[in-house]
Amino acid sequence: MYKSKKPYFYGTGRRKSSVARVHVYEGGTGVITINGRDIDDYFGLEP
């Protein structure tokens, strides 16, 4: 099993057969990526 050297918090969300996992690291940059893409590119929402 993978062990991270940095401490982090994690959460899991489930719906039907889908699973979403998140790892939040202390001292992070605040950048959100989904499947390797920026959040704005992933959702494509215009204000």
mmCIF entry with sequence, helices, sheets and N, C-alpha, C, O atoms, coordinates in Angstrom:
data_MODEL
# 
_entry.id   MODEL 
# 
_entity.id                         1 
_entity.type                       polymer 
_entity.pdbx_number_of_molecules   1 
# 
_entity_poly.entity_id                      1 
_entity_poly.type                           'polypeptide(L)' 
_entity_poly.nstd_linkage                   no 
_entity_poly.nstd_monomer                   no 
_entity_poly.pdbx_seq_one_letter_code       MYKSKKPYFYGTGRRKSSVARVHVYEGGTGVITINGRDIDDYFGLEP 
_entity_poly.pdbx_seq_one_letter_code_can   MYKSKKPYFYGTGRRKSSVARVHVYEGGTGVITINGRDIDDYFGLEP 
_entity_poly.pdbx_strand_id                 A 
# 
loop_
_entity_poly_seq.entity_id 
_entity_poly_seq.num 
_entity_poly_seq.mon_id 
_entity_poly_seq.hetero 
1 1  MET n 
1 2  TYR n 
1 3  LYS n 
1 4  SER n 
1 5  LYS n 
1 6  LYS n 
1 7  PRO n 
1 8  TYR n 
1 9  PHE n 
1 10 TYR n 
1 11 GLY n 
1 12 THR n 
1 13 GLY n 
1 14 ARG n 
1 15 ARG n 
1 16 LYS n 
1 17 SER n 
1 18 SER n 
1 19 VAL n 
1 20 ALA n 
1 21 ARG n 
1 22 VAL n 
1 23 HIS n 
1 24 VAL n 
1 25 TYR n 
1 26 GLU n 
1 27 GLY n 
1 28 GLY n 
1 29 THR n 
1 30 GLY n 
1 31 VAL n 
1 32 ILE n 
1 33 THR n 
1 34 ILE n 
1 35 ASN n 
1 36 GLY n 
1 37 ARG n 
1 38 ASP n 
1 39 ILE n 
1 40 ASP n 
1 41 ASP n 
1 42 TYR n 
1 43 PHE n 
1 44 GLY n 
1 45 LEU n 
1 46 GLU n 
1 47 PRO n 
# 
_struct_asym.id          A 
_struct_asym.entity_id   1 
# 
_struct_conf.conf_type_id            HELX_P 
_struct_conf.id                      HELX_P1 
_struct_conf.pdbx_PDB_helix_id       AA1 
_struct_conf.beg_label_comp_id       ILE 
_struct_conf.beg_label_asym_id       A 
_struct_conf.beg_label_seq_id        39 
_struct_conf.pdbx_beg_PDB_ins_code   ? 
_struct_conf.end_label_comp_id       PHE 
_struct_conf.end_label_asym_id       A 
_struct_conf.end_label_seq_id        43 
_struct_conf.pdbx_end_PDB_ins_code   ? 
_struct_conf.beg_auth_comp_id        ILE 
_struct_conf.beg_auth_asym_id        A 
_struct_conf.beg_auth_seq_id         39 
_struct_conf.end_auth_comp_id        PHE 
_struct_conf.end_auth_asym_id        A 
_struct_conf.end_auth_seq_id         43 
_struct_conf.pdbx_PDB_helix_class    1 
_struct_conf.details                 ? 
_struct_conf.pdbx_PDB_helix_length   5 
# 
_struct_conf_type.id          HELX_P 
_struct_conf_type.criteria    ? 
_struct_conf_type.reference   ? 
# 
loop_
_struct_sheet.id 
_struct_sheet.type 
_struct_sheet.number_strands 
_struct_sheet.details 
AA1 ? 2 ? 
AA2 ? 2 ? 
# 
loop_
_struct_sheet_order.sheet_id 
_struct_sheet_order.range_id_1 
_struct_sheet_order.range_id_2 
_struct_sheet_order.offset 
_struct_sheet_order.sense 
AA1 1 2 ? anti-parallel 
AA2 1 2 ? anti-parallel 
# 
loop_
_struct_sheet_range.sheet_id 
_struct_sheet_range.id 
_struct_sheet_range.beg_label_comp_id 
_struct_sheet_range.beg_label_asym_id 
_struct_sheet_range.beg_label_seq_id 
_struct_sheet_range.pdbx_beg_PDB_ins_code 
_struct_sheet_range.end_label_comp_id 
_struct_sheet_range.end_label_asym_id 
_struct_sheet_range.end_label_seq_id 
_struct_sheet_range.pdbx_end_PDB_ins_code 
_struct_sheet_range.beg_auth_comp_id 
_struct_sheet_range.beg_auth_asym_id 
_struct_sheet_range.beg_auth_seq_id 
_struct_sheet_range.end_auth_comp_id 
_struct_sheet_range.end_auth_asym_id 
_struct_sheet_range.end_auth_seq_id 
AA1 1 TYR A 8  ? ARG A 15 ? TYR A 8  ARG A 15 
AA1 2 SER A 18 ? TYR A 25 ? SER A 18 TYR A 25 
AA2 1 THR A 33 ? ILE A 34 ? THR A 33 ILE A 34 
AA2 2 ARG A 37 ? ASP A 38 ? ARG A 37 ASP A 38 
# 
loop_
_atom_site.group_PDB 
_atom_site.id 
_atom_site.type_symbol 
_atom_site.label_atom_id 
_atom_site.label_alt_id 
_atom_site.label_comp_id 
_atom_site.label_asym_id 
_atom_site.label_entity_id 
_atom_site.label_seq_id 
_atom_site.pdbx_PDB_ins_code 
_atom_site.Cartn_x 
_atom_site.Cartn_y 
_atom_site.Cartn_z 
_atom_site.occupancy 
_atom_site.B_iso_or_equiv 
_atom_site.pdbx_formal_charge 
_atom_site.auth_seq_id 
_atom_site.auth_comp_id 
_atom_site.auth_asym_id 
_atom_site.auth_atom_id 
_atom_site.pdbx_PDB_model_num 
ATOM 1   N N  . MET A 1 1  ? 0.837   -1.180 0.000   1.00 0.00 ? 1  MET A N  1 
ATOM 2   C CA . MET A 1 1  ? 0.000   0.000  0.000   1.00 0.00 ? 1  MET A CA 1 
ATOM 3   C C  . MET A 1 1  ? 0.883   1.246  0.000   1.00 0.00 ? 1  MET A C  1 
ATOM 4   O O  . MET A 1 1  ? 1.951   1.253  0.614   1.00 0.00 ? 1  MET A O  1 
ATOM 5   N N  . TYR A 1 2  ? 0.439   2.301  -0.689  1.00 0.00 ? 2  TYR A N  1 
ATOM 6   C CA . TYR A 1 2  ? 1.182   3.550  -0.795  1.00 0.00 ? 2  TYR A CA 1 
ATOM 7   C C  . TYR A 1 2  ? 1.104   4.316  0.516   1.00 0.00 ? 2  TYR A C  1 
ATOM 8   O O  . TYR A 1 2  ? 0.025   4.470  1.087   1.00 0.00 ? 2  TYR A O  1 
ATOM 9   N N  . LYS A 1 3  ? 2.241   4.791  0.990   1.00 0.00 ? 3  LYS A N  1 
ATOM 10  C CA . LYS A 1 3  ? 2.307   5.608  2.200   1.00 0.00 ? 3  LYS A CA 1 
ATOM 11  C C  . LYS A 1 3  ? 2.868   6.971  1.820   1.00 0.00 ? 3  LYS A C  1 
ATOM 12  O O  . LYS A 1 3  ? 3.966   7.062  1.271   1.00 0.00 ? 3  LYS A O  1 
ATOM 13  N N  . SER A 1 4  ? 2.116   8.035  2.112   1.00 0.00 ? 4  SER A N  1 
ATOM 14  C CA . SER A 1 4  ? 2.562   9.384  1.821   1.00 0.00 ? 4  SER A CA 1 
ATOM 15  C C  . SER A 1 4  ? 3.496   9.880  2.916   1.00 0.00 ? 4  SER A C  1 
ATOM 16  O O  . SER A 1 4  ? 3.298   9.586  4.095   1.00 0.00 ? 4  SER A O  1 
ATOM 17  N N  . LYS A 1 5  ? 4.516   10.633 2.515   1.00 0.00 ? 5  LYS A N  1 
ATOM 18  C CA . LYS A 1 5  ? 5.437   11.197 3.493   1.00 0.00 ? 5  LYS A CA 1 
ATOM 19  C C  . LYS A 1 5  ? 4.849   12.429 4.156   1.00 0.00 ? 5  LYS A C  1 
ATOM 20  O O  . LYS A 1 5  ? 5.250   12.783 5.264   1.00 0.00 ? 5  LYS A O  1 
ATOM 21  N N  . LYS A 1 6  ? 3.896   13.093 3.491   1.00 0.00 ? 6  LYS A N  1 
ATOM 22  C CA . LYS A 1 6  ? 3.241   14.275 4.047   1.00 0.00 ? 6  LYS A CA 1 
ATOM 23  C C  . LYS A 1 6  ? 1.925   13.865 4.713   1.00 0.00 ? 6  LYS A C  1 
ATOM 24  O O  . LYS A 1 6  ? 1.219   12.996 4.202   1.00 0.00 ? 6  LYS A O  1 
ATOM 25  N N  . PRO A 1 7  ? 1.591   14.486 5.850   1.00 0.00 ? 7  PRO A N  1 
ATOM 26  C CA . PRO A 1 7  ? 0.285   14.198 6.450   1.00 0.00 ? 7  PRO A CA 1 
ATOM 27  C C  . PRO A 1 7  ? -0.834  14.832 5.620   1.00 0.00 ? 7  PRO A C  1 
ATOM 28  O O  . PRO A 1 7  ? -0.660  15.905 5.043   1.00 0.00 ? 7  PRO A O  1 
ATOM 29  N N  . TYR A 1 8  ? -1.976  14.159 5.570   1.00 0.00 ? 8  TYR A N  1 
ATOM 30  C CA . TYR A 1 8  ? -3.107  14.680 4.807   1.00 0.00 ? 8  TYR A CA 1 
ATOM 31  C C  . TYR A 1 8  ? -4.421  14.224 5.426   1.00 0.00 ? 8  TYR A C  1 
ATOM 32  O O  . TYR A 1 8  ? -4.460  13.297 6.235   1.00 0.00 ? 8  TYR A O  1 
ATOM 33  N N  . PHE A 1 9  ? -5.499  14.902 5.025   1.00 0.00 ? 9  PHE A N  1 
ATOM 34  C CA . PHE A 1 9  ? -6.853  14.508 5.382   1.00 0.00 ? 9  PHE A CA 1 
ATOM 35  C C  . PHE A 1 9  ? -7.475  13.907 4.134   1.00 0.00 ? 9  PHE A C  1 
ATOM 36  O O  . PHE A 1 9  ? -7.133  14.290 3.015   1.00 0.00 ? 9  PHE A O  1 
ATOM 37  N N  . TYR A 1 10 ? -8.391  12.962 4.328   1.00 0.00 ? 10 TYR A N  1 
ATOM 38  C CA . TYR A 1 10 ? -9.015  12.355 3.160   1.00 0.00 ? 10 TYR A CA 1 
ATOM 39  C C  . TYR A 1 10 ? -10.515 12.193 3.372   1.00 0.00 ? 10 TYR A C  1 
ATOM 40  O O  . TYR A 1 10 ? -11.002 12.178 4.503   1.00 0.00 ? 10 TYR A O  1 
ATOM 41  N N  . GLY A 1 11 ? -11.224 12.076 2.280   1.00 0.00 ? 11 GLY A N  1 
ATOM 42  C CA . GLY A 1 11 ? -12.661 11.864 2.325   1.00 0.00 ? 11 GLY A CA 1 
ATOM 43  C C  . GLY A 1 11 ? -13.080 11.013 1.146   1.00 0.00 ? 11 GLY A C  1 
ATOM 44  O O  . GLY A 1 11 ? -12.395 10.961 0.124   1.00 0.00 ? 11 GLY A O  1 
ATOM 45  N N  . THR A 1 12 ? -14.208 10.349 1.297   1.00 0.00 ? 12 THR A N  1 
ATOM 46  C CA . THR A 1 12 ? -14.748 9.490  0.254   1.00 0.00 ? 12 THR A CA 1 
ATOM 47  C C  . THR A 1 12 ? -16.229 9.770  0.097   1.00 0.00 ? 12 THR A C  1 
ATOM 48  O O  . THR A 1 12 ? -16.958 9.888  1.082   1.00 0.00 ? 12 THR A O  1 
ATOM 49  N N  . GLY A 1 13 ? -16.672 9.876  -1.150  1.00 0.00 ? 13 GLY A N  1 
ATOM 50  C CA . GLY A 1 13 ? -18.088 10.049 -1.449  1.00 0.00 ? 13 GLY A CA 1 
ATOM 51  C C  . GLY A 1 13 ? -18.533 8.961  -2.397  1.00 0.00 ? 13 GLY A C  1 
ATOM 52  O O  . GLY A 1 13 ? -17.807 8.599  -3.322  1.00 0.00 ? 13 GLY A O  1 
ATOM 53  N N  . ARG A 1 14 ? -19.728 8.436  -2.171  1.00 0.00 ? 14 ARG A N  1 
ATOM 54  C CA . ARG A 1 14 ? -20.233 7.352  -3.023  1.00 0.00 ? 14 ARG A CA 1 
ATOM 55  C C  . ARG A 1 14 ? -21.655 7.648  -3.469  1.00 0.00 ? 14 ARG A C  1 
ATOM 56  O O  . ARG A 1 14 ? -22.451 8.228  -2.731  1.00 0.00 ? 14 ARG A O  1 
ATOM 57  N N  . ARG A 1 15 ? -21.955 7.233  -4.697  1.00 0.00 ? 15 ARG A N  1 
ATOM 58  C CA . ARG A 1 15 ? -23.312 7.325  -5.224  1.00 0.00 ? 15 ARG A CA 1 
ATOM 59  C C  . ARG A 1 15 ? -23.465 6.217  -6.250  1.00 0.00 ? 15 ARG A C  1 
ATOM 60  O O  . ARG A 1 15 ? -22.721 6.144  -7.227  1.00 0.00 ? 15 ARG A O  1 
ATOM 61  N N  . LYS A 1 16 ? -24.428 5.374  -6.013  1.00 0.00 ? 16 LYS A N  1 
ATOM 62  C CA . LYS A 1 16 ? -24.647 4.201  -6.860  1.00 0.00 ? 16 LYS A CA 1 
ATOM 63  C C  . LYS A 1 16 ? -23.339 3.408  -6.944  1.00 0.00 ? 16 LYS A C  1 
ATOM 64  O O  . LYS A 1 16 ? -22.858 2.921  -5.922  1.00 0.00 ? 16 LYS A O  1 
ATOM 65  N N  . SER A 1 17 ? -22.754 3.270  -8.136  1.00 0.00 ? 17 SER A N  1 
ATOM 66  C CA . SER A 1 17 ? -21.515 2.494  -8.246  1.00 0.00 ? 17 SER A CA 1 
ATOM 67  C C  . SER A 1 17 ? -20.275 3.382  -8.368  1.00 0.00 ? 17 SER A C  1 
ATOM 68  O O  . SER A 1 17 ? -19.168 2.872  -8.536  1.00 0.00 ? 17 SER A O  1 
ATOM 69  N N  . SER A 1 18 ? -20.451 4.714  -8.286  1.00 0.00 ? 18 SER A N  1 
ATOM 70  C CA . SER A 1 18 ? -19.321 5.642  -8.412  1.00 0.00 ? 18 SER A CA 1 
ATOM 71  C C  . SER A 1 18 ? -18.683 5.920  -7.061  1.00 0.00 ? 18 SER A C  1 
ATOM 72  O O  . SER A 1 18 ? -19.353 5.904  -6.028  1.00 0.00 ? 18 SER A O  1 
ATOM 73  N N  . VAL A 1 19 ? -17.381 6.175  -7.082  1.00 0.00 ? 19 VAL A N  1 
ATOM 74  C CA . VAL A 1 19 ? -16.641 6.502  -5.865  1.00 0.00 ? 19 VAL A CA 1 
ATOM 75  C C  . VAL A 1 19 ? -15.752 7.700  -6.165  1.00 0.00 ? 19 VAL A C  1 
ATOM 76  O O  . VAL A 1 19 ? -15.042 7.710  -7.170  1.00 0.00 ? 19 VAL A O  1 
ATOM 77  N N  . ALA A 1 20 ? -15.786 8.713  -5.296  1.00 0.00 ? 20 ALA A N  1 
ATOM 78  C CA . ALA A 1 20 ? -14.905 9.879  -5.404  1.00 0.00 ? 20 ALA A CA 1 
ATOM 79  C C  . ALA A 1 20 ? -14.046 9.936  -4.153  1.00 0.00 ? 20 ALA A C  1 
ATOM 80  O O  . ALA A 1 20 ? -14.546 9.800  -3.037  1.00 0.00 ? 20 ALA A O  1 
ATOM 81  N N  . ARG A 1 21 ? -12.748 10.140 -4.348  1.00 0.00 ? 21 ARG A N  1 
ATOM 82  C CA . ARG A 1 21 ? -11.825 10.227 -3.216  1.00 0.00 ? 21 ARG A CA 1 
ATOM 83  C C  . ARG A 1 21 ? -11.076 11.548 -3.295  1.00 0.00 ? 21 ARG A C  1 
ATOM 84  O O  . ARG A 1 21 ? -10.725 12.016 -4.378  1.00 0.00 ? 21 ARG A O  1 
ATOM 85  N N  . VAL A 1 22 ? -10.837 12.142 -2.131  1.00 0.00 ? 22 VAL A N  1 
ATOM 86  C CA . VAL A 1 22 ? -10.084 13.396 -2.077  1.00 0.00 ? 22 VAL A CA 1 
ATOM 87  C C  . VAL A 1 22 ? -9.026  13.294 -0.986  1.00 0.00 ? 22 VAL A C  1 
ATOM 88  O O  . VAL A 1 22 ? -9.276  12.751 0.090   1.00 0.00 ? 22 VAL A O  1 
ATOM 89  N N  . HIS A 1 23 ? -7.830  13.826 -1.281  1.00 0.00 ? 23 HIS A N  1 
ATOM 90  C CA . HIS A 1 23 ? -6.745  13.921 -0.310  1.00 0.00 ? 23 HIS A CA 1 
ATOM 91  C C  . HIS A 1 23 ? -6.371  15.390 -0.223  1.00 0.00 ? 23 HIS A C  1 
ATOM 92  O O  . HIS A 1 23 ? -6.051  16.009 -1.238  1.00 0.00 ? 23 HIS A O  1 
ATOM 93  N N  . VAL A 1 24 ? -6.407  15.960 0.985   1.00 0.00 ? 24 VAL A N  1 
ATOM 94  C CA . VAL A 1 24 ? -6.077  17.364 1.200   1.00 0.00 ? 24 VAL A CA 1 
ATOM 95  C C  . VAL A 1 24 ? -4.810  17.410 2.046   1.00 0.00 ? 24 VAL A C  1 
ATOM 96  O O  . VAL A 1 24 ? -4.782  16.932 3.181   1.00 0.00 ? 24 VAL A O  1 
ATOM 97  N N  . TYR A 1 25 ? -3.762  17.998 1.466   1.00 0.00 ? 25 TYR A N  1 
ATOM 98  C CA . TYR A 1 25 ? -2.468  18.063 2.131   1.00 0.00 ? 25 TYR A CA 1 
ATOM 99  C C  . TYR A 1 25 ? -2.309  19.387 2.864   1.00 0.00 ? 25 TYR A C  1 
ATOM 100 O O  . TYR A 1 25 ? -2.772  20.425 2.391   1.00 0.00 ? 25 TYR A O  1 
ATOM 101 N N  . GLU A 1 26 ? -1.653  19.348 4.018   1.00 0.00 ? 26 GLU A N  1 
ATOM 102 C CA . GLU A 1 26 ? -1.347  20.554 4.768   1.00 0.00 ? 26 GLU A CA 1 
ATOM 103 C C  . GLU A 1 26 ? -0.313  21.367 4.006   1.00 0.00 ? 26 GLU A C  1 
ATOM 104 O O  . GLU A 1 26 ? 0.603   20.813 3.400   1.00 0.00 ? 26 GLU A O  1 
ATOM 105 N N  . GLY A 1 27 ? -0.468  22.693 4.042   1.00 0.00 ? 27 GLY A N  1 
ATOM 106 C CA . GLY A 1 27 ? 0.497   23.563 3.379   1.00 0.00 ? 27 GLY A CA 1 
ATOM 107 C C  . GLY A 1 27 ? 0.447   23.480 1.873   1.00 0.00 ? 27 GLY A C  1 
ATOM 108 O O  . GLY A 1 27 ? 1.440   23.762 1.203   1.00 0.00 ? 27 GLY A O  1 
ATOM 109 N N  . GLY A 1 28 ? -0.696  23.098 1.327   1.00 0.00 ? 28 GLY A N  1 
ATOM 110 C CA . GLY A 1 28 ? -0.826  22.975 -0.119  1.00 0.00 ? 28 GLY A CA 1 
ATOM 111 C C  . GLY A 1 28 ? -0.947  24.326 -0.803  1.00 0.00 ? 28 GLY A C  1 
ATOM 112 O O  . GLY A 1 28 ? -0.962  25.367 -0.146  1.00 0.00 ? 28 GLY A O  1 
ATOM 113 N N  . THR A 1 29 ? -1.032  24.301 -2.124  1.00 0.00 ? 29 THR A N  1 
ATOM 114 C CA . THR A 1 29 ? -1.101  25.526 -2.914  1.00 0.00 ? 29 THR A CA 1 
ATOM 115 C C  . THR A 1 29 ? -2.531  25.992 -3.146  1.00 0.00 ? 29 THR A C  1 
ATOM 116 O O  . THR A 1 29 ? -2.742  27.134 -3.553  1.00 0.00 ? 29 THR A O  1 
ATOM 117 N N  . GLY A 1 30 ? -3.509  25.143 -2.899  1.00 0.00 ? 30 GLY A N  1 
ATOM 118 C CA . GLY A 1 30 ? -4.902  25.502 -3.138  1.00 0.00 ? 30 GLY A CA 1 
ATOM 119 C C  . GLY A 1 30 ? -5.368  25.191 -4.548  1.00 0.00 ? 30 GLY A C  1 
ATOM 120 O O  . GLY A 1 30 ? -6.504  25.504 -4.905  1.00 0.00 ? 30 GLY A O  1 
ATOM 121 N N  . VAL A 1 31 ? -4.512  24.582 -5.353  1.00 0.00 ? 31 VAL A N  1 
ATOM 122 C CA . VAL A 1 31 ? -4.863  24.237 -6.725  1.00 0.00 ? 31 VAL A CA 1 
ATOM 123 C C  . VAL A 1 31 ? -5.722  22.974 -6.710  1.00 0.00 ? 31 VAL A C  1 
ATOM 124 O O  . VAL A 1 31 ? -5.398  22.004 -6.025  1.00 0.00 ? 31 VAL A O  1 
ATOM 125 N N  . ILE A 1 32 ? -6.822  22.993 -7.473  1.00 0.00 ? 32 ILE A N  1 
ATOM 126 C CA . ILE A 1 32 ? -7.717  21.834 -7.557  1.00 0.00 ? 32 ILE A CA 1 
ATOM 127 C C  . ILE A 1 32 ? -7.548  21.196 -8.927  1.00 0.00 ? 32 ILE A C  1 
ATOM 128 O O  . ILE A 1 32 ? -7.715  21.860 -9.950  1.00 0.00 ? 32 ILE A O  1 
ATOM 129 N N  . THR A 1 33 ? -7.215  19.896 -8.949  1.00 0.00 ? 33 THR A N  1 
ATOM 130 C CA . THR A 1 33 ? -7.109  19.161 -10.206 1.00 0.00 ? 33 THR A CA 1 
ATOM 131 C C  . THR A 1 33 ? -8.037  17.956 -10.155 1.00 0.00 ? 33 THR A C  1 
ATOM 132 O O  . THR A 1 33 ? -8.194  17.313 -9.117  1.00 0.00 ? 33 THR A O  1 
ATOM 133 N N  . ILE A 1 34 ? -8.646  17.665 -11.296 1.00 0.00 ? 34 ILE A N  1 
ATOM 134 C CA . ILE A 1 34 ? -9.549  16.518 -11.418 1.00 0.00 ? 34 ILE A CA 1 
ATOM 135 C C  . ILE A 1 34 ? -9.064  15.701 -12.603 1.00 0.00 ? 34 ILE A C  1 
ATOM 136 O O  . ILE A 1 34 ? -9.045  16.193 -13.731 1.00 0.00 ? 34 ILE A O  1 
ATOM 137 N N  . ASN A 1 35 ? -8.675  14.469 -12.360 1.00 0.00 ? 35 ASN A N  1 
ATOM 138 C CA . ASN A 1 35 ? -8.136  13.589 -13.407 1.00 0.00 ? 35 ASN A CA 1 
ATOM 139 C C  . ASN A 1 35 ? -7.013  14.277 -14.175 1.00 0.00 ? 35 ASN A C  1 
ATOM 140 O O  . ASN A 1 35 ? -6.926  14.150 -15.396 1.00 0.00 ? 35 ASN A O  1 
ATOM 141 N N  . GLY A 1 36 ? -6.147  15.012 -13.458 1.00 0.00 ? 36 GLY A N  1 
ATOM 142 C CA . GLY A 1 36 ? -5.001  15.657 -14.069 1.00 0.00 ? 36 GLY A CA 1 
ATOM 143 C C  . GLY A 1 36 ? -5.304  16.963 -14.792 1.00 0.00 ? 36 GLY A C  1 
ATOM 144 O O  . GLY A 1 36 ? -4.413  17.528 -15.427 1.00 0.00 ? 36 GLY A O  1 
ATOM 145 N N  . ARG A 1 37 ? -6.553  17.462 -14.712 1.00 0.00 ? 37 ARG A N  1 
ATOM 146 C CA . ARG A 1 37 ? -6.928  18.705 -15.388 1.00 0.00 ? 37 ARG A CA 1 
ATOM 147 C C  . ARG A 1 37 ? -7.330  19.753 -14.363 1.00 0.00 ? 37 ARG A C  1 
ATOM 148 O O  . ARG A 1 37 ? -7.817  19.419 -13.283 1.00 0.00 ? 37 ARG A O  1 
ATOM 149 N N  . ASP A 1 38 ? -7.123  21.042 -14.707 1.00 0.00 ? 38 ASP A N  1 
ATOM 150 C CA . ASP A 1 38 ? -7.547  22.142 -13.847 1.00 0.00 ? 38 ASP A CA 1 
ATOM 151 C C  . ASP A 1 38 ? -9.067  22.123 -13.700 1.00 0.00 ? 38 ASP A C  1 
ATOM 152 O O  . ASP A 1 38 ? -9.771  21.692 -14.612 1.00 0.00 ? 38 ASP A O  1 
ATOM 153 N N  . ILE A 1 39 ? -9.573  22.585 -12.567 1.00 0.00 ? 39 ILE A N  1 
ATOM 154 C CA . ILE A 1 39 ? -11.019 22.530 -12.308 1.00 0.00 ? 39 ILE A CA 1 
ATOM 155 C C  . ILE A 1 39 ? -11.809 23.318 -13.353 1.00 0.00 ? 39 ILE A C  1 
ATOM 156 O O  . ILE A 1 39 ? -12.888 22.884 -13.758 1.00 0.00 ? 39 ILE A O  1 
ATOM 157 N N  . ASP A 1 40 ? -11.288 24.483 -13.801 1.00 0.00 ? 40 ASP A N  1 
ATOM 158 C CA . ASP A 1 40 ? -11.995 25.284 -14.806 1.00 0.00 ? 40 ASP A CA 1 
ATOM 159 C C  . ASP A 1 40 ? -12.049 24.577 -16.156 1.00 0.00 ? 40 ASP A C  1 
ATOM 160 O O  . ASP A 1 40 ? -13.047 24.678 -16.869 1.00 0.00 ? 40 ASP A O  1 
ATOM 161 N N  . ASP A 1 41 ? -10.986 23.864 -16.508 1.00 0.00 ? 41 ASP A N  1 
ATOM 162 C CA . ASP A 1 41 ? -10.979 23.111 -17.766 1.00 0.00 ? 41 ASP A CA 1 
ATOM 163 C C  . ASP A 1 41 ? -11.903 21.901 -17.683 1.00 0.00 ? 41 ASP A C  1 
ATOM 164 O O  . ASP A 1 41 ? -12.541 21.535 -18.670 1.00 0.00 ? 41 ASP A O  1 
ATOM 165 N N  . TYR A 1 42 ? -11.974 21.289 -16.521 1.00 0.00 ? 42 TYR A N  1 
ATOM 166 C CA . TYR A 1 42 ? -12.781 20.075 -16.355 1.00 0.00 ? 42 TYR A CA 1 
ATOM 167 C C  . TYR A 1 42 ? -14.273 20.383 -16.461 1.00 0.00 ? 42 TYR A C  1 
ATOM 168 O O  . TYR A 1 42 ? -15.004 19.709 -17.186 1.00 0.00 ? 42 TYR A O  1 
ATOM 169 N N  . PHE A 1 43 ? -14.725 21.422 -15.722 1.00 0.00 ? 43 PHE A N  1 
ATOM 170 C CA . PHE A 1 43 ? -16.147 21.749 -15.714 1.00 0.00 ? 43 PHE A CA 1 
ATOM 171 C C  . PHE A 1 43 ? -16.527 22.766 -16.772 1.00 0.00 ? 43 PHE A C  1 
ATOM 172 O O  . PHE A 1 43 ? -17.669 22.772 -17.233 1.00 0.00 ? 43 PHE A O  1 
ATOM 173 N N  . GLY A 1 44 ? -15.600 23.627 -17.170 1.00 0.00 ? 44 GLY A N  1 
ATOM 174 C CA . GLY A 1 44 ? -15.875 24.601 -18.232 1.00 0.00 ? 44 GLY A CA 1 
ATOM 175 C C  . GLY A 1 44 ? -16.972 25.587 -17.890 1.00 0.00 ? 44 GLY A C  1 
ATOM 176 O O  . GLY A 1 44 ? -17.753 25.960 -18.767 1.00 0.00 ? 44 GLY A O  1 
ATOM 177 N N  . LEU A 1 45 ? -17.055 26.018 -16.647 1.00 0.00 ? 45 LEU A N  1 
ATOM 178 C CA . LEU A 1 45 ? -18.094 26.964 -16.247 1.00 0.00 ? 45 LEU A CA 1 
ATOM 179 C C  . LEU A 1 45 ? -17.623 28.400 -16.476 1.00 0.00 ? 45 LEU A C  1 
ATOM 180 O O  . LEU A 1 45 ? -16.529 28.776 -16.053 1.00 0.00 ? 45 LEU A O  1 
ATOM 181 N N  . GLU A 1 46 ? -18.440 29.184 -17.135 1.00 0.00 ? 46 GLU A N  1 
ATOM 182 C CA . GLU A 1 46 ? -18.146 30.603 -17.352 1.00 0.00 ? 46 GLU A CA 1 
ATOM 183 C C  . GLU A 1 46 ? -19.005 31.419 -16.384 1.00 0.00 ? 46 GLU A C  1 
ATOM 184 O O  . GLU A 1 46 ? -20.205 31.173 -16.266 1.00 0.00 ? 46 GLU A O  1 
ATOM 185 N N  . PRO A 1 47 ? -18.392 32.398 -15.683 1.00 0.00 ? 47 PRO A N  1 
ATOM 186 C CA . PRO A 1 47 ? -19.187 33.222 -14.751 1.00 0.00 ? 47 PRO A CA 1 
ATOM 187 C C  . PRO A 1 47 ? -20.131 34.168 -15.478 1.00 0.00 ? 47 PRO A C  1 
ATOM 188 O O  . PRO A 1 47 ? -20.863 34.923 -14.838 1.00 0.00 ? 47 PRO A O  1 
# 
